[in-house]
């Protein structure tokens, strides 16, 4: 037994290694069945396989906890439908040529419907109606709505992933996996929406094929085989009905499996436990059902035994459920009354004006500033956060706050994603703002503001929720989405209704992360650039020596800032510095050097804007606009440039680009505008104040070998 159990995984692996050959052989067999006559014994085996496939698929859906666990289902539905139709073609050929299509079809025609072809036709029509109008139509609607809501909820889910990543609840690998799951979920429901048409078309085709078989069988039996009308109708109609039933039963199983898989969106376990838990959670409905059944059993004329028996069963089940609930409630009360062994430390409260480097509040008030220390007050912190006193528990580790750890995670994330070394963030408590308010500043200027309710959760309706929640209306501070602050006891309900729910520290962490991304260029000082060049010099001293011989730290800083402003990571400093060293001898124009550095990072830029399939989908700027821009430029990027273009023409171009980008966002595509290299920077400068989160790339920034798909031209 042990050897057999050990051999099973190896056998499964071998089957998987040759699974592609098996699928290819199946597709070849499907084609052969449509053109080559097959013997009846092989038809019986293939029909049995078709029924088995339907049964196994339906049973597998009972054990699936989420739709993505059976992501192959749309393709499986297509293959099984094609397989079933090819069997219909083969059996039709046998019925019309030989008047015999195998033992299985004969059994369904004689045993299942009792040899009565009228009953068989009625059963066949009922099965087709059930499949088309009930199961397939309902599953199609569920898949369509799920696909639309999944696409609408993607921005909120992405933000929730970013919040968890910023808070340290997941790592980068976990965030990447969750983003892939969101994309796969949207693709799955979109595929299911289309795959449901296969089942509907299969039912219609089965109905048409059955009608053709009956007409063709009667014609062959009467005019070619000399049968009378009754004999031909009995023989060929029974075979045709048997063929239809053999085909429609697995089709019904597959459509039911499709309905099960698309309706198990909120499942927490397998189907069986979910059903039992749902019907045995509350005893009162069971008692009411027991009383109604007992009343129906006492009505004269209705059968007494079935209703009374079911009434007793429902009453007994209700009693068992209520008794179990009472036992659990008593156990919970005893546990709550047990003496606690832990001690809670007293919570200190920071006072106004407390200053702690790297984001740590103090509990003691700062000492009065002497005249000699006034110069220290002129120092402006690179980044700081002013918080109301109600938010202090989220920051102070002594009061259970984990915000300092989250800030450390954010700094690490910015270094990995963008190559930005975020300076220590100073946190101050400020009694001049609301207790629940906070202000984020970059070099003393306000860069963001929001409110937090520490003991509440922020619920955002991303389109999947149709019911309203009770809460405090607000706006999500990082992206401005409408939201509600809800109490903790409503969290599970909100998530079940489709809301995206995050806690208060995650809201602050997400907002802080977005502020850093938008203002990262201002955080890159010349001193930081000096540290970066010193770091690269340890591994590539020749690059730094050549770079500094032609460019100053200030010019290098401005190039890096330009890259960061357009969300281009600067982690690959060696490649950037090599490009600057090469072209710094030709010109010291920051704009010219920025474009050359971007071209050197073409592989990274292409990877950033391409879709999951590796294809870059972009809109292009029409040659007319590009020629107008080139004609309106005085000078060039090497010596400096100035644009002389009619403001009305510029506004028209911005509006056209905005419409094109909105259409791409609606289609869940990254907003990418592909332009000529000579006008890329100019177009970017023209639209950056009007259109946010757009990637303006030139043809030279697309790495060789990457496929580019255009969705339209901005006219």
N, C-alpha and C positions, 0 to 999 in steps of 0.2 A: 504493500500500500504506500509506504514512504517513497519507494522508487517511482511509483506511478504518479504521486503528487508532485514529486520533484521534476518529472518529465513534462508535466502539463505546461508550466511557463515556457519551457524550451519549445514545445510544440506550437504554442500560441505565437511565439516570436517567429518561428519558421513560416507559419501561415501568413503573418503580417508581411514578411519579407517578399512573399510571392503573391500578395493580395492584388498588386497592380496587374499581374498576368491574369488572375481570376476575373477581374472586372473587364479586362480587354476581351477575354474569351466569352464572357456573358454578352457583351455588345455584339460580338461576331455571331453568337448563337441567335440573338434577337433578329439580326438581319437575315440569317439563314432561314429562320422559321417563316419569314415573310415571303420567300421566293422558292424554297425547296420543300417538297412534301416530306413529312416526318411520319414514322410508323406510329400506330396507336399506342403501343406500350410506352414509347418515349413521351407521347403527349400526356399520358396518365401521370408519368413521373413529374413532368414540368408543371402540370396543373396542381399537383400535390405540393410542389415546391412553392408555387404562387400563393396557395392558401397558407402554407407554413410561414412564409415571409410576412403575410399580413398579421397572423396571430402573434408571432414573435415581436414584430414592431409595436403592436398595440400593448403587449405586456411590458415591453421595455419602457414605454412612456409612463407606466405606473410608477416606476422606480426612479425616474428622472426628477431631480430637485429644482433644476432651472433649465430653461430652454437651450442655453449654450452647451449643456452636457450632451445634447443630441443635435449639434450644429449641422451635421451632414444630412439632416432629415429632408430639406428641400430637394437636394440632388437625389436622395434615395426615392423620394416620391416621383420624380421624373423617370428614373430608371424602372421602377416597378410599374408605372403606368405604361411605358413603352413595351415592357415585357408582357404585360397583360394584353395589350392590343395586338402584339405579334402572335400571341396564343390564340386570340380570336380569329386572326387571319388563317392560322393553321387549321383550327377546328372547323372553320367555315369550309375550307377546301375539302376536308375529309367528309363532312356531312353532305356536301353537294355532289362529290365524286362517287363516294362509296356507300353513302347512307349509314355510316358508322364512324364514330369519333372516339372510341375507346370506352373502357369499362366505367370510368369515373363519370363521364357525361351521361351514359346510359343509366347509371345508378341515380344521379340527380333527376333525370327525366322520369324514371319509373318509381323509385322508392320515395324520394323526398316529396314529390307532388302527387304520389299515388297513381301514376300513369294517366293523370287527367291533364291534358295540355291547357285547358281553359284555366284551371287552378294555377298551373305553372305560370301562364302569362300574367295572371293577376298578381301572383307573388313577385314576379320579376318587376312589374310596373311599380308595386309598392316599394320594393327595395330601391329602385331608381329614384322615386319621388322622395323617399327618406334621405337618400344620399345628397340629392341636388338641392332640395328646398329647405332641409333642416340642418344637417350636419355641415355640409360644405359651405352653404351660404353663411351660417353662423361663424364658422371658423375663418372664413374669408373676411368677414367684417371685423372680428377680433384681431386678426393679423394686420389689417389695414389701420385700425385705430392704434394698435401697439406700435406699428412702424412710425406713425406720425408723432405719437407722444414720446417715443424713444428719441427721435430726432430733436423734438422741441426741448427735451430735458437734458440734452448733451451739454450745453453750456453750464448749467447748474451742477451737473455731476462732475464736470471738469474742475469747477471751482471747489467742490467738496474734496476732490482728490488733492488739489493744490493746498487746501487748508490742512488736510491730514498730513501732507508732506511737510508743510511748514511747521506744524506742531510736533513733528517727530513721531507721530503714531505709525507711520509707514516709512520705508526707505525708498530710494529712487527706483529700485527694481520692482518693488510692490506698486509704486505709482505707475510705472510703465505698463505693468501687467493689467492694472485696473483700467488704464486708458485703452489698452488693446481690447479688453472685455467690453467696454462701452461701444467701441467701433464694431466689434463682432456682433454685439447685440443688435445694433442698428441694421447691419447688413443681413442678419438672420431674419428679422421681422420683415424687412423689405423683400427678401427672397421668398419668405412664406406667403406674403401677400400675392406674389406672382405665381407661386407653386400651387396655390389653391385653384387657379384656373385650369391646371392640369387635371385635377380630380373632376371638376365640373365638365370639362371637355370629354373626359373618359366616360362619364355617365351618359352624355349625349351620344357619343360614338357607339357605346354599347346598345343603346336604344335603337339607333339607326341600323346597326349591324344585325340585330335580332329581327327587325322588320324585313330587311333585305333577305335574310336567311329563310324566313317563313315564305315570302313570295317566291324566292328562287327554288326552295324545296318543293312547293306545290307545283311550280311549272315543270321541274324536272320529273317529279313523280307522275304527273298526269300526262304530259306530252312526250316524254322520252322513255319512261319505264312502264307505261300502260296501266298505272294504278288508277283506281277510282278516286274521286275527290275526298271522300271520308278517310280512306286508307292512307292517301298521301298526306292529308292534314294531320292525322294521328301520328304517323311515323316521323315526318320531318319536323312537325311542330314540337313534339316531345324532345327530339334531339336538340332543336334550337333553343327551347326553354332550358333544358339542362345545361347547354353551353352558356346561356346567359346567366343562370344562377351560379355556375362555377366561376364565372368572371366577376359578377357583381358582389359576391360575398367577400372575397379579399379586397375588392375596391372599397366596400363599406368599412372593412376593418382599417384600411389605410386612411380613409377620410376621418374615421373616429380617432385614430391615433393623432392625426393632424389637429383635430379639435382639442384633444387632451393636452398636446404639447404647447399650443398657443394660449390655453386658458390657465395654465399653471404658472402664471407670472409671479404671484405672491406666495408660492408654496415654500414651506420651511422644512419639509421632510418628504418622505414618500407618500404616494396617494392614499394607501391604506391607513396608516397612522393619522394622516390629516383628516380623513373622513371620520374615523372613530373619535378623534379629539373634538371635532366640530359638533358631532351629534351627542356627545356625552359630557359637554362642558357645563351645560345648564340643566338642572333637573326639572324646572317648572314647565318647559315645553313638553317634556315627556309625560308629566302628570296630566296636562291639558289634552294631549293626544290620547292618553289612556281613557280619560272621561268621554271624549268624543266617540271613540271606538265602541265603548260600552253602550253608549246611547244608541248608536247605529245598530248594534246587535239586538237591542230590545225593540226595535221598530218592527211591527208585523209585516211579513212578506220578505224581509231581508234575511239572508242566512245568518244564523246566530253563532254557530261554532267558530267560524273564522274571525269574526269581529271580537268576540269575547276572548278568544285565545290571544289575539294580538293586543287587546286591552290589558290583559294580565301581564304579558311580556313587557309592554311599555311601562306599566306601573312598577314592576319589579326593577326594571333598569333605572327608572327615575329615583327609586328609593336607594339603590346602590350608589348612584352618583351623588345624591345629597348626603348620604352617610360618609362617603369618602371626603367630600368637601368639608364636613364638620370636623373630621379627624385632622385634616390638614390645618384648619383654622385654629384648633386647640393647640397643635404642635407649634404653630407660629406664635401664639400668645405666650406659651411657656418659654420659648426661646427669647422673646422680647423682654420677659420679666427676669431673665437670668442676670446675675450681677456682672457688671463689666469689669474687666481686669486692666483696661488701658486707661491712661491719664492723658488729658488734653492740656497742652501747654498754653499759657495765656497769650493772647494775640496782642502784639504791639501795633501802634498806629503811627505811621510817619507823619511828621508835621510839615507845614507849608514851607516850600523853599529847599527841602532836602535834596542834595545832589550826590549821586553815586555814579562813578565811572562804569561804563559797560552795562548800563541798564539795571542797577541795583539800588532800591530805595533804602534810606536809613531811618531809624526810629528816633534820632536825636536832632534837635534843631541846630542849624549851622550857627557858628559863632559870628558876632558882629564883625563887619569888614572894617579894617583899619585904613587910614588914608594911604598908607604905603602899599596896600594891596589893591588899590583901585584899578591899577593897570591890568590885573588878572580878569577884571570884569569885561574887558574889551575883547576877550577871546570868544570866538564864535565856534560852537561845536559843529562838526560836520553833520551829525544827525542827532536828534534828541526827540523825546516824547514827553509831553506834559499830560499828566493824568489827574482826574478828580479823585478825591479821597475814597470814593466807593469802589474804585478799580484797584486800589492798593492790594487787596487780598489776592488778586490774580498775579501780581508781580512778586510779592514778598514770599520767599521760600518758607519763612517761619510760620506763615498762615496758610501753607499748602499751595501757594502759587507756583506754577511751572513755566511762567512766561520767559524767564531767563534762559532756560534750556531751549525753549522754542526759538528765541532770538539767535542762540548759538547755531541751531540747525539751519535757520534762514541764512546766516552768514556763510555757512558751509555750502548750502545749496547755490547761492549766488556765485561763489568761487568756482563750483563745478560747472554750472550752466553757462555763465557769462564771463568768467575769468575776472570778476570784480572782487577786490578785497574790501569788504565793507568795514569802515572804521568802527570802533566801539560806540555803542548807542547809549547816550546819557538819558536817564529817566528822572524826571522831576515831578513831585506832587505839587499841584497848583490849586489853591483855594479860590482863585478868581474865576475859575470855570465851573461848569456844572459838576456835581459829584460823580455823575456817570459819563462825563465827557472826556475825550482825549484829543490832543492835537499833535500831529507829526510834523516836525520841522526839518528842513534841509538847509544848512548854513544860515540858520536863524529865520528863514522865510517859511511860512506855513505851506505845507505840501499835502496835507490831508487832515480831515477832522471827522469824528464819528462819536457815537454813543454806544455804551455797553451796559446791559443789565446783567451783573455777574451771576445771579442765581437763575437765569433764564437761558433758553435756547433760541437761536435765530432760525426761523422756518421760512423758506423761499419756495414759492410755487413756480416751477420752471415749465409749467404747461401740462404736467401729468395729473395734477389734482383738480377735481371738479367741485369738491365741497369746501366750505369756508371753515376757518379755525377761529377760535376766540383768542385774541392776543393784542399786544400793543403795536399798532401800525408804525413802520419805520422804513428806512431804506438801507440796503446792504452798502456799507461805506466804500468798499473797494471798487465795485462796478455799478453802483446806483440802482440795483434791482429792488423792486418793491418786496417787502418782507414783513414778518411779524415776530415780535418777541413773545414766546410762549412759555408757560410754566413747565417744569421737568416732567410732571405727570402726564402731559400731553405729547411728549416726545414720540413714544411708540405709535400713538394714534396718528400723528402727523406723518411719520415715515410710512405707515401703512396706507395712508391716503395719497401718497406720491410726493409729499413735500421733501425738499432737501433741507436737512436739519444739521446745524453745526453749533458748537458751544461758543461762549463769549471769547475765550482765549484764541480759538481758531479764527474768529472774525478779525481780531486785532492782528494776529500773525499774518493773515492773508492781506490785509490792508497794508501792513508794513512791507510785505514782500513786493506788492505792486508799486508802492512809492519808491522803493529802491530801484526797481526795474525802470521806472519812468525817469528817475533822477540820477541814475548810475553814472552818467557822464560827468556830473558836477562833483561827484565823490572822488573822481580820479584826479588827484593833485599831482604837481610836478614831483613832490617828494615820493609819492607812490610810484610814479614812473621811474624815478631813480632806483627805488627798490626792485622794480621789475627788471630793469636793465642789469642791475647787479646780479640778480638771480640767473638771468640768461647767460651772463658773462661766465659764470662758473662752468657751464657746459659747452658754450659756443662763444669763446672770447673773440674769435676772428670776426664774427658777425657784428658784435657790439663795437669793436674798434673801427670797422669800416662805416658803420651807421653814424657814430658820433663824430666822425671826421667830416661828414657832409651836412648833418642836421643837428639842431639843438634839442634839448629836452622839451622845450616849449612846443616845438613843431611836432615832435613825436607824440606829446600829450594831446595835442589837438586832433591828430589823426586817430588816435585810440578813442578819444571822446566821440568823434564822428561815427566810428564803428559801433560804439555802445548805444548811441542815440537811435540807430536803426536796428537794434537788437541783434547785432552780430557779435558772437562770443570772441573774446580776445585771448583765449587760453593758448592758442597756437602762436605764441609770441615769436618763435624762431622764424616761422613763415612770414609773419607780418614784418619783422625787422629786416629780413632778407629782401623783401620787396621794396621797403623804404630805402635800403642801402643801394639797391640797383637803380632806382629812379630818382633818388635824392640828388644824384649828380646832374640830372637833366633839369630839374626844377625843384624849388623849395615851396611851391604852392601847396597849401594844405589840401585843397580840393582835389588837385591833380594826384597827390600822393594817396589820398583816401580811396580814389577810384582804382588806383593800381593795387592797393592793399586788398580791396574787395575782390578784384580779379584773381589775386593769388589765393584767396580763400574760397574759390569757386566750388570746390568739393563740399566744403562746410555749408555754404549758402544753398547749394542744390539739395543737400540732405535736409536742410531746415524747411524748405518749402515743398518738397515732394510728398505725395500722398502715401498711404500704406502700401499701394501697389507699385511704388517706385516711380510713378509718372508725375511730372510737374504739370499741373493744370493752371493755365494763366490766360488773362486777357491781354491783348496787344494794343498798342497805341497806333492809330492810323498814320500812314506816311504823311498825310496832309498836315496833321498837328506837328509831327516831328520836323517837317520842313519849315513851318511857321516859327517854331522855337529856334531852329538853327539860324533862320534869317533874322530873328530879333535879338540875337546875342552879339554883343560887341566884345571883342577879345576872345580868349579861350581859357580853358582851365589851367594852362601852364602859366600864363601871365596875369590871370585874373579876368573876370568877365562881368558884364552888366547886361540885364535883359531889358530890351525896349519893345514891349508888346502891349497892345491895347488891353486895358483891364477887363473890358467886356469879353474879349476873346479868352482871356485867362479864366474868367468865371464860367464861361461856357465849357471849357475843357475840364475844369474841376467838377462841374455838375455831371458831365458825361462819365467821368471816371468814377464818381461816387455812385451813380446808378449801376454801372457795371460791377463794382465791388459788392454792392448790396445784393445783386442777383447771384453772385458767387457764394456769398454767405448764406443766402436762403437755400442754396443747393448743397450746403455743408462742405464747401470747398474753401481752401485758404485763399484770402484775397491777394492775388499776385498779379502785378502789372509788368509786362515784358516790353522793354523799350530799347531804342538804339543806344549804344554806349556813350555817344557824344551828348545825349540829352538826359541821361539818367539822373544825374545829380540836380540838374535844373528842374526837372519834373518833380523830383522829391522835395526840393525846397518850396516849390509852388503849392503843393498840396498838403504839406505836413501840418499846416495850421488849421486845415479844414477837414481832413480825413485821417482818422487814427487807425492804427493796427493794420497797415497796408504794407506789403513788401513790393518795393519798386526795384526790379533787377534788370540788368542789361543782358544782351545775348552773350557777352564775353564772360558772364558770371555763371553760366550753365556749363557744368562739367561735361566733357565729351562722353558720349555713351548713354546719357540720361534722356529718356523719351519725354518730349514736350507736347502737350495737348492744349490747343487753343480753344477757348469757349466763345470767342467773339472778338470784335475789334471795336475800340472806342473811337467812334466817328466824331 
